[in-house]
Amino acid sequence: MASSSTRTGSPCGACKFLRRKCVLDCVFAPYFSTDESPVRFAAIHKVFGASNVSKILLHVPVQQRYEVVFTMAYEAESRLHDPVYGCVSHVFALQQQVAFLQAQLMQLKANLAHQTITTVVGDLRNRSEMTWQQTNGHTTTYKPYYSYDHSNKPVLPPQSSIESLEHSNTSSEVTTNVPKIQIGRFGFLQDCYPNY
C-alpha cells in the first residue's frame, strides 16, 4: 500500500489545482512542481481534462513524457487564446513565413547568379582582349587608325595632297618628292584598303 500513500511535502501543482492529496506515484508530480503556478495545469485541465491527461501520460514512455506535457500545455494555451483554430493558426502563420522567406531566398539566389554571370562574362571578355592583344603584339590600349605613327609615309594635309597630285602630272620636280598614290576603283586610296 506504499503506492497509495500520500506525499510528506506539499502537493504537486496539478494536485493543488484539483484540491486532492498528492500520492507518491503521482503521474503529474514530475512535470508540475509545487512551486509552479497552477495556471499551466489549469489550461491543460480545461482543454483536455485531468483524467485524459493522466491516461495519455501512462501510455507514453517515461523518457518522452516531458515533451508530451510541454506540447499539451502549448496546445491548451493556444486553444484558450484562439478557441476556433488553436495552435493551427500559429502553425499556419509560421508556414506562411517559411514560404515568404523561401521566395526571398530564391530571389536572392537568382540575383547572385545573375551578378556572378555578369562578372564572369566581363572577366572573360577582358582576358580574351588582353590575350588577343598580347598574341598579336598590340599594346593594351586601343588606338584608332588615324593615330598610328606612319613614319615611313609622309603625312600631308588634305589640301596639299590634292595639290601634289595635280603637280605630279605637270612638274617633274614634285614627282620625285611625292610618293605615288594609287586610287582604287571605288575611289579609296589603294595602300590603305585591299582590292576587291
JOQUI-V16228 format. One record per residue. N is the residue number from 1. SS is DSSP state (helix for helix, strand for strand, loop for the rest). OMEGA is omega as a letter, one per 40 degrees, with the letter a starting at -180 (none if undefined). Layout:
N;SS;OMEGA
N;SS;OMEGA
//
This chain:
1;loop;i
2;helix;a
3;helix;a
4;helix;a
5;loop;a
6;strand;i
7;loop;i
8;loop;a
9;loop;i
10;loop;a
11;loop;i
12;loop;a
13;helix;a
14;helix;a
15;helix;i
16;helix;i
17;helix;a
18;helix;i
19;loop;i
20;loop;i
21;loop;a
22;loop;a
23;strand;a
24;loop;a
25;loop;i
26;loop;a
27;loop;a
28;loop;a
29;loop;a
30;loop;a
31;loop;i
32;loop;a
33;loop;a
34;loop;a
35;loop;a
36;loop;i
37;loop;i
38;loop;a
39;helix;a
40;helix;i
41;helix;i
42;helix;i
43;helix;i
44;helix;a
45;helix;a
46;helix;a
47;helix;a
48;loop;a
49;loop;a
50;helix;a
51;helix;i
52;helix;i
53;helix;i
54;helix;i
55;helix;i
56;helix;a
57;helix;i
58;helix;a
59;helix;a
60;loop;i
61;loop;a
62;helix;a
63;helix;a
64;helix;a
65;helix;a
66;helix;i
67;helix;i
68;helix;i
69;helix;i
70;helix;a
71;helix;i
72;helix;i
73;helix;i
74;helix;a
75;helix;a
76;helix;i
77;helix;i
78;helix;i
79;helix;i
80;helix;i
81;helix;i
82;loop;a
83;loop;a
84;loop;a
85;loop;a
86;loop;a
87;helix;i
88;helix;i
89;helix;i
90;helix;i
91;helix;i
92;helix;i
93;helix;i
94;helix;i
95;helix;i
96;helix;i
97;helix;i
98;helix;i
99;helix;i
100;helix;a
101;helix;i
102;helix;i
103;helix;i
104;helix;i
105;helix;i
106;helix;i
107;helix;i
108;helix;i
109;helix;i
110;helix;i
111;helix;i
112;helix;i
113;helix;i
114;helix;i
115;helix;i
116;helix;i
117;helix;i
118;helix;i
119;helix;a
120;helix;i
121;helix;i
122;helix;i
123;helix;i
124;helix;i
125;helix;i
126;helix;a
127;helix;a
128;helix;i
129;helix;i
130;helix;i
131;helix;i
132;helix;a
133;helix;i
134;helix;a
135;helix;i
136;loop;i
137;loop;i
138;loop;i
139;loop;a
140;loop;i
141;loop;a
142;loop;i
143;loop;i
144;loop;a
145;helix;a
146;helix;a
147;helix;i
148;loop;a
149;loop;i
150;loop;a
151;loop;a
152;loop;i
153;loop;i
154;loop;i
155;loop;a
156;loop;i
157;loop;a
158;helix;a
159;helix;a
160;helix;i
161;helix;i
162;helix;i
163;helix;i
164;helix;i
165;helix;i
166;helix;a
167;helix;a
168;helix;i
169;helix;a
170;helix;a
171;loop;i
172;helix;i
173;helix;a
174;helix;a
175;helix;a
176;helix;a
177;helix;a
178;loop;i
179;loop;a
180;loop;a
181;loop;i
182;loop;i
183;strand;a
184;loop;a
185;loop;i
186;loop;i
187;loop;i
188;loop;i
189;strand;a
190;loop;a
191;loop;i
192;loop;a
193;loop;i
194;loop;i
195;loop;i
196;loop;none
//
